[in-house]
Amino acid sequence: MTSASDLLESLQRYWGYSSFRPLQERIVSSLLGGHDICVVMPTGGGKSLCYQLPALVSGKTTIVVSPLIALMQDQAAQLAQMGIPAAVLNSMMPSDEQARVMRRARDREFRLLYLSPERLAREGTLSWLKNVPLGFFAIDEAHCISEWGHEFRPEYRQLSCLRSHFPDRPIAAFTASATRRVRHDILNQLQLRDPHKYIASFHRPNLRYVVKQCDANSQPQLLVRALKNTTEGNLIVYSPTIARVEETVDMLEENGIPAVGYHGKMEGDERRKNQERWMSDEVRVLVGTIAFGLGINKASVRAVIHLSLPKSIEQYYQEAGRAGRDGEPADCILLWQKRDTALLAHFIHQITDPAETQRAWERYRSICKFAETAHCRNRQICLHFGETPKWSSCGACDVCGSTPEWLKVPVQPSPRIGRRRLPRVPMMEPGPSPAPLLSSHDHALREYLREWRRKISKEQGISAFIVMFDTTLDALCRLRPRSLEALRSVPGFGERKIETYGKQILSALAEFDAGARAAAPREAQTKPAEETLRLLREGKSMAEIATIRQRQINT
């Protein structure tokens, strides 16, 4: 049995952390003890480490089931940066590469192997896995197995075969958002035996929930105010449709706020480019549909803003929870319109399965109650997930007296405009800026290190967060290490990270002290309306302009 000191040594050596976060050590010990487990832990709580660390020290191969190929690839690349052998096996890979991964897995070369649920449930895969020295199965996003969950994926139901094929291997289920009913369904579907259950609190005290009913005139004004009054970090804006994503990006740029879009009909390369520009801090604001966000490891998101009512509290909690993963204050803002309820009801009426219709109406009633009633937002969320807080008022939501100043100022009337065009927003005087999370000197250093991180990530063809987490970058700014030994005291710097980047980081810090600074931001691009007008004058058709500007044509 691995001792507590051995676990801490591995935690420091590979992850660069000197202590565990709440529940992590108990979860790791349960898995190493051979127990089935069910873990419900909010976004940013450190779920991944709970199966990655026992996989590392067990000496066997852990199978991780995950719903998205891009997410699996990012996690495997991140582990490789830490010196932990990991691989992805999916049907998009060339057949010879798949064969090579399968051969190396049989030879015990990997500590973690990532598969989709569809690939895992194949008869050929199950037979092959019986020749692999397995440690345990980790099921990520386990709420997808439940029809009562907000993201039910039928392919996850195939995972129920794991118990019969591998009766002596532990199964670990991980999710960030599961009600009691969903948790019960997870246990039954995966046939977990006497599982150890670890349910973290659903209350995240660093998040401020703000809910405001708007109309078509006030919503864009409030959105611009929210963005311009959030001066630190990155921001996510969730929009209900592809057309609204594109309109919102254009409106923000017309109002001097650079933004990128993200939706399912974008070309894959463009989608990845926009995501990476946001991840590497080239652009602070990303406007996306719900296609964006799963597996995004960005700690410094200071606000998540929804422009329509989500389908469920679970969906809202998961998406809004992408704010404030670094533990610093962040806002979760819901700017909804009354027509949202009619649209949600319309979609429910399209469902043909009676049982699913019932579940959809239950989710509908819960999210409407959350938005419409003047009860503590944090308390409503906790109660929805089966947690009864000892407090009745959180002090950190609009109901409990924590309303941002920009929301208290009445919106200004704007001229009536076409249905498909959002206006240039009449602006209020900016309020006092919130206290910065870092001093001005530290802020300049952070920008310089971000620029260094962008350069390295582009050279290596990996995401910026794989090079260094935002929280690690901020710790560098505070601690200012002067030697490789001093780097060991910076959270997030394990042995491999120091070996790979240590000298470069010390060099970058020395260059900053000698006067080097990040390059000035690029000049703002031509505003969308001006660009469209220019293209029209050149004789381009609307279809050609839509292609050039990567927009959908709305009719």
C-alpha positions in Angstrom: 0.0 0.0 0.0 1.3 3.4 -1.0 2.0 5.6 2.1 0.8 9.1 2.6 4.3 10.4 2.4 4.8 8.6 -0.9 1.7 10.2 -2.3 2.9 13.7 -1.2 6.3 13.0 -2.8 4.6 12.2 -6.1 2.3 15.2 -5.8 5.3 17.5 -5.4 7.5 15.8 -8.0 5.0 15.6 -10.8 2.3 18.3 -10.1 4.5 20.7 -8.1 2.0 20.9 -5.1 3.0 20.5 -1.5 -0.5 19.6 -0.2 -3.8 18.1 -1.4 -7.0 20.1 -1.9 -10.1 19.1 0.1 -11.2 15.4 -0.4 -8.4 14.6 -2.9 -6.2 12.5 -0.6 -9.2 10.5 0.7 -10.3 9.8 -2.9 -6.9 8.7 -4.0 -6.5 6.4 -1.0 -9.9 4.8 -1.8 -8.9 4.1 -5.3 -5.6 2.6 -4.3 -7.4 0.5 -1.8 -9.4 -1.1 -4.6 -12.8 0.5 -3.9 -15.4 1.7 -6.4 -16.0 5.4 -5.9 -18.4 8.2 -6.9 -17.1 11.7 -6.8 -19.1 14.9 -7.3 -16.8 17.9 -7.2 -17.4 21.4 -8.7 -15.5 22.6 -11.7 -12.0 23.6 -10.7 -12.0 21.3 -7.6 -9.2 19.1 -8.8 -11.1 16.0 -10.0 -8.5 15.0 -12.6 -5.7 14.6 -10.1 -7.9 12.2 -8.1 -7.5 9.5 -10.8 -4.2 10.6 -12.4 -2.2 10.3 -9.2 -3.4 6.8 -8.2 -2.9 5.8 -11.9 0.7 7.0 -11.7 1.7 5.2 -8.5 -0.2 2.0 -9.1 2.2 0.8 -11.8 -0.7 -0.4 -13.9 -2.8 1.2 -16.7 -5.8 3.3 -15.9 -8.5 3.6 -18.5 -10.1 7.0 -18.6 -13.4 7.4 -20.4 -14.1 10.9 -21.7 -16.7 12.3 -24.2 -14.5 14.5 -26.4 -11.5 13.7 -28.4 -10.0 17.2 -28.0 -10.4 17.0 -24.3 -8.6 13.6 -24.2 -5.8 14.9 -26.4 -5.3 18.0 -24.2 -5.1 15.9 -21.0 -2.7 13.4 -22.5 -0.5 16.2 -23.7 -0.6 17.9 -20.3 0.4 14.6 -18.6 3.3 14.2 -21.1 4.6 17.7 -20.1 4.6 16.4 -16.5 6.6 13.2 -17.4 3.6 10.9 -17.0 3.2 8.4 -19.9 -0.3 8.7 -21.3 -2.0 8.2 -24.7 -5.3 8.5 -26.5 -7.0 5.8 -28.6 -9.7 6.9 -31.0 -11.1 6.0 -34.4 -9.8 9.2 -36.0 -6.2 8.0 -35.7 -4.5 6.1 -38.6 -4.8 2.4 -38.2 -1.1 1.9 -37.8 -1.0 4.4 -35.0 -3.9 2.7 -33.2 -2.0 -0.6 -33.5 1.1 1.0 -32.0 -0.8 2.5 -29.0 -2.5 -0.9 -28.4 0.8 -2.7 -28.5 2.5 -0.2 -26.1 -0.5 -0.5 -23.7 -0.1 -4.3 -23.6 3.6 -3.7 -22.8 2.8 -1.5 -19.7 4.1 1.7 -21.3 1.2 3.9 -20.3 -0.1 4.9 -16.9 -3.3 6.4 -18.4 -5.1 5.5 -21.6 -8.0 7.8 -22.8 -10.9 6.3 -24.8 -14.4 7.4 -25.8 -17.3 5.4 -24.5 -18.1 4.2 -28.0 -14.6 2.9 -28.5 -14.4 1.2 -25.1 -17.6 -0.7 -25.6 -16.5 -2.3 -28.8 -16.2 -6.1 -28.6 -12.7 -6.0 -30.0 -11.6 -3.3 -27.5 -13.0 -5.2 -24.6 -11.2 -8.4 -25.6 -7.9 -6.5 -26.1 -8.2 -4.8 -22.8 -8.2 -8.2 -21.0 -4.6 -8.5 -22.1 -3.7 -5.1 -20.7 -2.5 -4.8 -17.0 -5.4 -2.7 -15.8 -5.6 -0.7 -12.6 -9.1 0.8 -12.7 -11.6 2.6 -14.9 -12.2 6.3 -14.4 -15.5 7.6 -16.0 -15.3 11.3 -16.5 -18.5 13.4 -17.0 -20.3 10.5 -15.5 -23.6 12.4 -15.3 -23.8 11.7 -19.1 -24.9 8.1 -18.2 -28.2 9.2 -16.6 -31.4 10.1 -18.5 -32.1 12.4 -15.6 -28.9 14.3 -16.3 -28.7 17.5 -18.4 -26.3 16.0 -20.9 -27.5 12.4 -21.4 -25.4 10.6 -24.0 -26.8 7.2 -25.0 -23.3 5.9 -25.7 -22.5 6.2 -22.0 -25.1 3.5 -21.3 -22.8 1.0 -23.0 -20.4 1.4 -20.0 -22.7 -0.8 -17.9 -20.9 -3.8 -19.5 -17.6 -3.0 -17.7 -18.6 -4.7 -14.5 -19.4 -8.0 -16.2 -16.2 -8.0 -18.3 -13.9 -6.8 -15.5 -15.5 -7.8 -12.2 -12.3 -7.4 -10.2 -11.4 -3.9 -11.4 -12.5 -0.8 -9.5 -14.7 1.7 -11.3 -14.6 5.4 -10.4 -17.3 7.9 -11.5 -16.5 11.6 -11.6 -18.8 14.5 -12.3 -19.2 18.2 -11.5 -23.0 18.4 -11.5 -25.3 15.6 -10.4 -28.5 15.8 -8.4 -29.3 13.0 -5.9 -31.4 11.3 -8.6 -28.6 11.4 -11.1 -26.1 10.1 -8.5 -28.3 7.2 -7.8 -28.6 6.5 -11.5 -24.8 6.6 -11.9 -24.4 4.0 -9.2 -27.0 1.7 -10.7 -25.9 2.0 -14.4 -22.2 1.4 -13.6 -23.1 -1.3 -11.0 -20.8 0.2 -8.4 -20.2 -2.1 -5.4 -20.3 -0.6 -1.9 -18.9 2.6 -3.4 -17.1 5.3 -1.4 -19.1 8.5 -2.1 -17.4 11.9 -2.0 -19.8 14.8 -2.5 -18.1 18.3 -2.2 -20.2 21.3 -1.3 -21.9 23.0 -4.3 -21.4 26.4 -2.7 -18.5 28.3 -4.2 -18.1 31.4 -2.1 -15.9 33.2 -4.5 -18.7 33.3 -7.2 -21.2 36.1 -7.2 -24.5 35.2 -9.0 -26.4 38.0 -10.6 -29.7 37.4 -12.5 -31.5 40.2 -14.4 -34.5 40.0 -16.6 -34.0 42.2 -19.7 -35.5 43.1 -23.0 -34.0 43.3 -26.5 -32.9 47.0 -25.8 -31.4 46.6 -22.4 -29.6 43.3 -22.8 -26.8 44.5 -25.1 -26.3 47.6 -23.0 -25.9 45.5 -19.8 -23.6 43.1 -21.6 -21.3 45.9 -22.7 -21.3 47.4 -19.2 -20.5 44.1 -17.6 -17.6 43.5 -19.9 -16.2 47.0 -19.6 -16.4 46.9 -15.8 -14.6 43.6 -15.6 -11.0 44.8 -16.1 -9.1 41.6 -15.1 -8.8 38.2 -16.6 -10.9 36.5 -19.3 -14.6 36.4 -20.0 -17.1 33.9 -21.5 -20.4 35.0 -23.0 -22.9 32.2 -23.8 -25.3 32.9 -26.6 -28.3 30.7 -27.5 -27.8 30.5 -31.3 -25.1 30.6 -33.9 -26.7 33.8 -35.3 -26.7 35.5 -31.9 -23.0 34.5 -31.4 -22.0 36.3 -34.6 -24.3 39.3 -33.9 -22.9 39.7 -30.4 -19.2 39.5 -31.6 -20.0 42.2 -34.1 -21.8 44.4 -31.6 -19.0 44.1 -29.1 -16.4 45.0 -31.7 -18.5 48.0 -32.7 -18.3 49.1 -29.1 -14.6 48.7 -28.8 -14.5 45.3 -27.2 -12.4 42.7 -29.2 -14.0 39.3 -29.1 -13.9 36.0 -30.9 -16.8 33.6 -31.6 -17.1 29.8 -31.2 -19.9 27.6 -32.5 -20.4 24.2 -34.1 -20.8 25.3 -37.7 -17.4 27.0 -37.7 -14.6 25.3 -39.6 -12.6 23.2 -37.2 -9.4 25.1 -37.7 -11.1 28.5 -37.2 -12.8 27.2 -34.0 -9.4 26.0 -32.6 -7.7 29.2 -33.6 -10.3 31.3 -31.8 -10.2 29.1 -28.7 -6.4 29.3 -28.6 -6.4 33.1 -29.0 -8.7 33.3 -26.0 -6.8 30.6 -24.0 -3.5 32.4 -24.6 -4.9 35.8 -23.7 -4.7 37.4 -27.1 -8.4 38.2 -26.8 -10.2 38.5 -23.4 -13.8 37.8 -24.6 -15.1 34.7 -26.2 -18.7 34.5 -27.3 -19.9 30.9 -27.8 -22.8 28.5 -27.9 -22.9 25.7 -25.4 -20.5 23.8 -27.8 -17.8 25.7 -26.0 -16.4 24.9 -22.6 -16.2 21.2 -21.8 -12.6 20.5 -20.5 -11.5 24.2 -20.8 -8.8 24.6 -18.2 -8.7 28.4 -17.8 -8.4 29.5 -14.2 -8.5 33.3 -14.6 -12.1 33.6 -16.0 -13.5 36.6 -14.1 -17.0 36.4 -15.5 -19.4 34.0 -17.3 -22.4 35.8 -18.8 -25.4 34.0 -20.2 -27.7 35.8 -22.7 -30.5 33.4 -22.4 -32.1 31.0 -19.9 -30.3 27.6 -19.9 -32.3 24.4 -20.1 -31.6 23.4 -16.5 -29.9 24.4 -13.3 -27.3 21.7 -13.9 -26.4 23.2 -17.2 -26.2 26.7 -15.7 -24.1 25.5 -12.8 -21.6 23.7 -15.0 -21.2 26.6 -17.5 -21.2 29.4 -14.9 -18.8 27.4 -12.8 -16.1 28.0 -15.4 -15.6 31.3 -13.7 -13.2 31.7 -10.8 -11.4 28.4 -10.9 -8.4 30.1 -9.3 -10.4 30.8 -6.2 -10.5 34.6 -6.8 -13.7 36.6 -7.0 -15.7 36.1 -10.2 -19.2 36.9 -11.5 -21.8 34.6 -13.0 -24.3 36.8 -14.7 -27.6 35.7 -16.3 -29.2 38.3 -18.6 -32.4 36.6 -19.7 -35.6 37.6 -21.5 -39.1 36.5 -21.0 -39.2 35.0 -24.5 -36.6 32.5 -23.3 -39.2 30.6 -21.4 -41.5 30.3 -24.4 -38.5 29.1 -26.5 -37.6 26.4 -24.0 -41.2 25.3 -23.8 -41.4 25.2 -27.6 -38.4 22.8 -27.7 -40.0 20.6 -25.0 -43.1 20.3 -27.1 -41.0 18.8 -29.9 -39.9 15.8 -27.6 -41.8 12.7 -28.5 -40.7 10.4 -25.7 -43.1 10.8 -22.7 -40.5 10.1 -20.1 -38.0 12.5 -21.5 -40.8 15.1 -21.8 -41.5 14.7 -18.1 -37.8 15.2 -17.3 -37.5 18.2 -19.5 -40.5 19.9 -17.8 -39.0 19.3 -14.4 -35.8 20.9 -15.5 -37.8 23.8 -17.0 -39.7 24.5 -13.8 -36.5 24.5 -11.8 -34.6 26.9 -13.9 -37.6 29.3 -14.2 -37.9 29.3 -10.4 -34.2 30.0 -10.1 -34.5 33.0 -12.4 -37.9 34.4 -11.3 -38.0 34.1 -7.5 -36.2 36.5 -5.1 -34.5 33.8 -3.1 -30.8 33.5 -2.5 -29.2 32.2 -5.7 -26.5 30.2 -4.0 -29.0 28.5 -1.6 -31.3 27.6 -4.5 -28.4 25.9 -6.3 -27.3 24.0 -3.2 -30.9 22.8 -2.5 -31.3 21.7 -6.1 -28.3 19.3 -5.8 -29.5 18.0 -2.4 -27.3 20.1 -0.1 -29.0 22.0 2.7 -26.9 25.1 3.7 -26.9 26.2 7.3 -27.2 29.8 6.1 -30.2 31.5 4.5 -28.4 34.4 2.9 -25.0 34.0 1.1 -24.2 37.7 0.8 -22.8 37.0 -2.7 -25.7 37.2 -5.1 -28.1 40.0 -6.3 -30.9 38.8 -4.0 -28.6 39.0 -0.9 -27.5 42.6 -1.6 -24.4 42.0 -3.7 -25.5 43.8 -6.9 -22.8 45.3 -9.1 -22.9 49.1 -9.5 -23.2 49.0 -13.3 -26.5 47.1 -12.9 -28.1 49.8 -10.7 -27.9 52.5 -13.4 -31.0 52.7 -15.6 -30.5 51.7 -19.3 -30.8 54.3 -21.9 -33.3 54.1 -24.7 -31.8 53.3 -28.1 -33.3 53.9 -31.6 -35.5 51.2 -33.0 -33.5 49.0 -35.3 -33.8 46.0 -37.5 -34.5 42.7 -35.8 -31.2 41.2 -36.9 -28.9 44.1 -36.0 -27.7 44.9 -32.5 -27.0 48.6 -31.8 -23.9 50.5 -30.8 -24.6 50.8 -27.1 -25.0 54.2 -25.4 -22.6 54.1 -22.6 -22.7 55.1 -18.9 -19.8 56.7 -17.2 -17.5 53.9 -16.0 -17.7 53.2 -12.3 -14.7 52.8 -10.0 -12.5 49.9 -11.1 -12.4 46.9 -8.7 -9.2 46.3 -6.8 -6.7 44.5 -9.1 -5.7 41.0 -8.2 -2.0 41.9 -8.7 0.0 45.1 -8.3 0.7 47.2 -11.4 4.3 45.9 -11.5 3.1 42.3 -11.1 0.5 42.9 -13.8 3.2 44.0 -16.2 5.2 40.9 -15.4 2.2 38.7 -15.9 1.6 40.2 -19.4 5.3 39.6 -20.2 5.1 35.9 -19.0 1.8 35.5 -20.9 3.6 36.7 -24.0 6.4 34.2 -23.3 3.8 31.4 -22.8 2.1 32.2 -26.1 5.4 32.0 -28.0 6.3 28.6 -26.4 2.8 27.1 -27.0 2.9 28.2 -30.7 6.4 26.8 -31.1 5.4 23.4 -29.6 1.9 23.3 -31.2 0.1 22.9 -27.8 -2.4 24.9 -25.8 -1.1 27.6 -23.6 -2.5 26.1 -20.4 -0.4 22.9 -21.1 2.7 25.0 -20.9 1.6 26.7 -17.7 -1.6 27.2 -15.8 -2.8 30.7 -15.1 -2.6 30.0 -11.3 1.1 29.0 -11.7 1.8 32.1 -13.8 0.3 34.3 -11.1 2.4 32.5 -8.4 5.5 33.3 -10.5 4.6 36.9 -10.4 4.2 36.9 -6.6 7.2 34.7 -5.7 9.8 35.9 -8.3 12.1 32.8 -8.0 15.8 33.4 -8.8 17.0 29.8 -9.1 15.9 26.4 -10.2 15.7 25.4 -6.6 13.5 28.3 -5.8 11.2 27.3 -8.6 10.3 24.2 -6.6 8.4 26.4 -4.2 6.1 27.7 -6.9 2.9 25.7 -7.0 2.5 23.9 -10.3 6.2 23.3 -10.9 7.0 19.6 -10.8 10.4 18.1 -11.7 9.6 17.7 -15.5 8.2 21.3 -15.7 11.4 22.7 -14.2 13.6 20.5 -16.4 11.7 21.6 -19.5 11.1 25.3 -18.9 13.0 26.3 -15.8 16.0 28.0 -17.4 13.8 29.8 -19.9 11.5 31.1 -17.2 14.4 32.4 -15.1 15.8 34.0 -18.2 12.4 35.7 -18.9 12.2 37.0 -15.3 15.8 38.4 -15.6 14.8 40.1 -18.9 11.8 41.7 -17.3 13.9 43.0 -14.4 16.3 44.5 -17.0 13.4 46.4 -18.6 11.8 44.1 -21.1 8.0 44.4 -21.4 5.2 42.7 -23.4 4.6 44.1 -26.8 1.8 46.7 -27.0 -1.6 45.4 -28.1 -2.2 45.4 -31.8 -4.3 48.2 -33.3 -8.0 47.5 -33.3 -9.3 45.9 -36.5 -11.8 47.6 -38.8 -15.2 47.5 -37.2 -17.6 44.9 -38.6 -20.0 47.4 -40.2 -17.2 49.3 -41.8 -15.7 46.1 -43.1 -19.0 44.9 -44.6 -19.5 48.3 -46.3 -16.0 48.2 -47.8 -16.6 44.7 -49.2 -20.0 45.8 -50.7 -18.3 48.8 -52.4 -15.8 46.3 -53.9 -18.8 44.6 -55.5 -18.9 41.5 -53.3 -22.2 39.7 -52.9 -23.7 39.0 -49.5 -22.8 35.3 -49.9 -19.1 36.2 -50.7 -19.0 38.6 -47.7 -20.4 35.9 -45.4 -17.7 33.6 -46.5 -14.9 36.2 -46.1 -16.2 37.3 -42.7 -17.0 33.7 -41.6 -20.6 34.5 -40.9 -23.9 32.6 -41.5 -26.4 34.3 -43.8 -29.7 34.9 -42.0 -32.9 35.0 -44.0 
